């Protein structure tokens, strides 16, 4: 009986592949890896998905943020429709998959709490076929600067900011583990395009800069205390959309600055823009020069 059920299930999936080539191309497990943290996306042939973000603490415990649901596709976009969201806590070491792990807590959350509780999660994904890899990247441009100001480890915006910092170096060292591990992707024989700006959909192509944008901080204001400690200031820059500035772009202080910080753009106007300032443990200097290009970028390590 089990064999018959398995045969029917496999046959249904194969039939589904013939009817829906896009979903079959996207099907698989995608991971990102970082120091003590990571994410996993699973896309299945039955159009169900799972997203897990995990973090290991210094005392051996692990917290997991888990989302389940259904997905649909339209061209090179994937839309996630969540049905369940919960957070689990293990207190006995970072060994995923171990059968005897002690589950300390499993808390179910309302879906309305998803975006504030799990900052890595985006429900609109963009497929980018580039340099023999298929990337599946978060593409919610509008959420780049929501209240928490948290960045996305797997966002299309973050990848393009890295490329803007030093395009030649990134192209030269493409395929190193810092890129492969940092974004959801898998090998793809049909993904031959080498120029990232040509591999992007039209509404994202202008995010990749031919030359750096240089700017100056013309105003700096402290913001509400409830914002996480690393984001305490809003900077106004003297460049706007006429200068090709886009929401989500990252500007860095030039080497001459006494204290270095970066600004993530949240609002763009004709000739000015505003963004949150990322610093660690110091007050940023006003009236400093910024650029989208980092002369010290080194991807060889």
N, C-alpha and C positions, 0 to 999 in steps of 0.2 A: 504493500500500500504506500509506504514511504517513497519507494522508487517511482511509482506512478505520479505521486504528488510532485516529486522533484522534476520528473520529465515534463509535466504540465507547466511548472514554474519556469523552467529553462526555455521551453517552447514559447511561452508568453513573452519572455524577455527578448528572445530572438525576433519574434514578430514585431514587438515594440520597436526594436532597433531598425527594422525595415521601414516602419512608419515614421519614426522620429530619429533621424540620423544625428541631429544636434545633441540630444540628450545622451546618446551613445558615445559621442565624441567627448563629452564632458564627464561622463561617469568615471568614478575612481575615488581615491583617498589622497588628500593634499595636506601637507604639514608645513608649519613654520617652526623653527627652533631658535631659542635664545638662551641667555644665561638664566637658568632656573625657571624658565617659562616657555610656553609654546602654544600653538593652536592647531586644530585639525578640522578639516572639512571633508565630509563623506557625501558624495552624490551617488544615488543608486538608480538603477534602470527603472524602478517603479515610481520614480519622481519623488521619493522621500529623501530627506537630508538629515545630517547631524553636524552640528558645530560644537566643538569643545575647546575651551580655553583653560589652561591650567597654569598654576604657579606653585613652585616648591619653596617653602620657607627655610630659614637657616636651621631650624630645629627638627627637620625631617618630615614635617607634615606637608600635605598637598591639598590645594583647593581647586575644584573644577567647576567651571560655568558651562552648562550644557543646554543646547537648544535643539529641539526636534521639530520637524514639520514637512511640508511639501514644497517643491519648487516647480517653476515653469520657466520657459525660455522664449526669447524673441530675438532672432539673429544671434548676435554675440553678447547678449545680456541674459543674466540669470536672476530670477526674482524668487526670493525665499519667503514663504508664508509660514510663520511659526505657529505651532500648536501646543508646545510645552516648553517651559523654561524652569530649570532648577539648579541649585548650587549644592555641591557635595563637599564634604571636608573629611580627609583621612589624616590620622594623627601618627602614623607609624612608618613614614619613610617614602621617598619618591620612587616607587617601583610600580609603574602602571601595569595593570593586568595581573598582578599577583593575587591569587585566590584567597589568601588568608589575611588580607589587609583589613584593618579595623576601620569601619565607617563610623566617624564621629557624628556627622550631621548630614542630613539631606533635606534641604528646604525648597519647597515649591513656591515660585513667584508668579504673580500676575504678568501677563504679557506686556501690560502697559509699563511695567518696571524694567523691561529688558534693556532699553537703550541707556538708561542711567546706571544700571547695575553691571552691565557687561560692555565696557567701552570698546572692545575689539570688534563688536558685532555690527555688521551692515547687512541690510536686506536686499540691496541691489548690487550685483556683482558684474564686473566687466571682464570679458574674455579678450586677452591680447595675445596674438600669435606673433612671436618675435624670437629670432635667433635660435630656431629649432626647439623652442619651448612654448607650451601653452600656459599662460599666466591667467589665474582667476583672482581678480583683485576687487576689493571694496571700492565702490564708485559713487557713494553718496556725497557728492560735492557739498551739498547744503549742510551736512552734519559735521563738516570739518571743524567747526568752532561752536559746538553746542555748549551748554552751560558748564560742563566739566572741563572743557578745553583739552580733553584727553586725545592723544594721537592714536592712530591705528597702525598696528604693526604690519598689516597686510594691505594697506590702502594703495590704490593707484596714485593718489596724490603724493604719498611718501616716496614711492619709487621714482616718480618724475622729479621730485625735489632733489633726490640723490643724483639723478642724471644731470640736472641743471648745475649742480655744484662743480662738476668737472667732466663734461661729456667725453672728452678724449680718453681720460683715465678709465672711466666706467666701461667704455667700449673695448679698451685694450684688455681689461681684466674681466670682462664678462664671463660668467661661468664659474667664478670663484665661489666658495661656500657662503660668503656673506650675502650674495644675491640669491643663490639657490635656496638657502635655508630661511631667508627673510620673507619670502613671498610664496603664496600657494602657486605651484606650477608642476608640470610634468613634461617629459620629453615629447617632442612632436615633429615627426618627419616632414610634415607639410608646412611647417612654420618657418619659411625660408627668409622672410624679410629681416634685414640687418639694421635698418634705420628705424628706431623706435617711433619717431614722429610719423612715419608712413604706416606703421602697424597699428596706430591708435585710431579710434573713431574720430570723425571730423571735429566734434565739439571738444575734444581733448588735445588735438594736435598743437594748438597754440600755446599749450602749457610748456612745451619743450622749447627752450630759448636758443636762438642762434648765437646771441651774444649776451653777456650778463647785463642785468638791470642794476644800475647804481642808484642809491637813494640816500636820503638824510632824514634822521628823526627830527621833526620840527615841533613835536609836543609829546609829553610823557605824563600820564596820569595814573595814580594808584586806583585800583578797583576793589570791589567788595571783599571783605575778610573771609567770606565763605568759599571763595575760590581756592583751590589747592595751592599750597605754599609756593610752588614753583612758578605760578602765574599770578603775579600781583600787580602788573602794570599793563596799560594799553598805550601803544605808541602810534602816533600819526606820522606817516611818511609823505614826502613831497612828490610821490609818483602815483599814478592811477591807471585806469584802463587804457588811456591814450598811450601809455608807456608799456602796454602789454602785461600789466600786473593782473593776476587772477587770484580769486579766493583760494586759500590753501597754500599759496606759494610761501617759501621760507627764505627770509633774508638774514644774513649773518653780518656781524660787525667786521670791519676790515682790520688788517693786522695792526694798524696804528693805534687802535683803541686800547685804553689801559685795562679795561675789563670787557671780556668777550661775552656776547649773548646773541640770541637769534629771535626773530619776530615772525610769527605765523599769521599770515594775512586773514582777517575775518570779514572785512568790509572794503569794497572797492568803489571809489567815486571817479569822476572824470580825471582830475589831476592830483588827487590825494588818495590815500588808503590808510586803513587802521588794522592793527593786529595785536595779538597777545604776545607779551615778552616772556621768553623762557630764560630764567636765571636760576642759579643754585647758590643761595646763601649770600647774595649781595644786592645792593641797589644799583640798577642800571644807570649809566650815564646818558643824559639827554644830548641832543645836538651832535650825534656821532654819524659817521658814514657807514652805510650798509651796502651789501651786494648779494646777488644770488649765486655768485661764483666764489668758491673757496679755493684759494691758491695753494693751500696746504693739504688738499685732499690727497690721501694716500690709501689706495685699495689693495696694496700688495701684502698687507699683514692679515 
